[in-house]
Amino acid sequence: GDWVIPSPPSSGTWQTFVVKEESVWHKIDKSCPMEYAATITVNPLTALRMLEDFVSLASAGDSLVQNGATSIVGQCVIQLARHRGISTINIIRDRSGSDEARENLKALGADQVFSESQLNVKNVKSLLGELPEPALGFNCVGGNAASLVLKFLREGGTMVTYGGMSKKPITVSTTSFIFKDLELKGFWLQNWLSLGKVKECREMIDYLLGLARDGKLKYETELVPFDEFPVALDKALGKVGRQPKQVITF
Amino acid sequence: GDWVIPSPPSSGTWQTFVVKEESVWHKIDKSCPMEYAATITVNPLTALRMLEDFVSLASAGDSLVQNGATSIVGQCVIQLARHRGISTINIIRDRSGSDEARENLKALGADQVFSESQLNVKNVKSLLGELPEPALGFNCVGGNAASLVLKFLREGGTMVTYGGMSKKPITVSTTSFIFKDLELKGFWLQNWLSLGKVKECREMIDYLLGLARDGKLKYETELVPFDEFPVALDKALGKVGRQPKQVITF
């Protein structure tokens, strides 16, 4: 039969059989890898909406800055931005394996990758080289990593918070608002999906899956048979091994 | 002769004689008290622009929250909001004389006045009574007083920072952005004035001076002869007595 996914995304796909109105299903091109079809409406959709909804970036020549760049959203941001000619400045954690993480992100198209400790300098903008000051920043970490995004932003720039991995709040100086005219906002995909944008959602899914099929949007997933669900859960929670996205097969 | 003030506001009015293009002067109705004409383009203009530029408040039935409510901007916000049927929730410092400050603000039209310690409760919104949750907040203090403004805001609300009297930064939780969808922005009058809004500026001056003339916009000023400039300076800096706005007369 056909491959379909619910669009707009809904819960309840973890079912052997389900009958629903035809209108809630979106047919998927089978030439696209199944694991991308299964995950496209989560992290890649978040990345795409955040690129579109906040700041009108020039199609080429602008830049953005993000922390948590190794996350799947972060990886998608790098690739989607690169596809439009937008440069990315990426901030990652200091940890073992950060050199490898840096090379992986550069292979995806990242222009600059810094670990937090590398940004412990007086003027982070001196590290930008030829890149323009970013007008848009994404924060999924909080704490110091959020402050670093703010430091990179140009006057009048916007930082969008979509996660808080460090569990630390965001601290902002008064001058950032008054003299640098920064704006801080939030993004939550569920909110966007609740706006009833059925048509836009399907167009975005096709766009993203097209990029995935053509090898222009990549992120690591691991297909796991249902029988190995407990192991997949441990991996997803970081208890075992690395943490590629776990996709259960039936 | 006529009374004039430079519009848009410019520096260099501290002069006995000055010759400039007629176009930079705005003629003032002499029935308006001189001390208001001299100060109208500073704090009252800030209050008016902040009310207009960020959130479309319903002409009646909406509310806003602000800290630093005893400042002249704060007093103007209360009166301009009241004039439009917008309720105000006002946060003041804990200090001797705060009861008197509360009564003064209520006399200007404040709906609710809380000292910071009164807001040390689990759910500040339980204190709103019949007032709607505010969609707009003004922060000129930072630190805990800014967090209190954020706590009062309704989902999707906006906090505008225009000062940092406590010299402490603003701390924001990740959930405020993602799940409460708050926006944080800044306001600086100098920036607005640099946008070349000559006509709007004159209309606002006339509007505000009209309110002042009719007794609908009040704030305390003290007229000081030029000879007493050193005392005026000490008062303005808070070294002597209370701190009404010092207006020098020649």
Interface residues (C-beta under 8 A of the other chain):
Chain A: G142 V160 T161 Y162 G163 G164 P169 I170 T171 V172 S173 T174 T175 S176 F177 I178 F179 K180 D181 L182 E183 L184 K185 G186 F187 W188 N191
Chain B: G142 V160 T161 Y162 G163 G164 P169 I170 T171 V172 S173 T174 T175 S176 F177 I178 F179 K180 D181 L182 E183 L184 K185 G186 F187 W188 N191
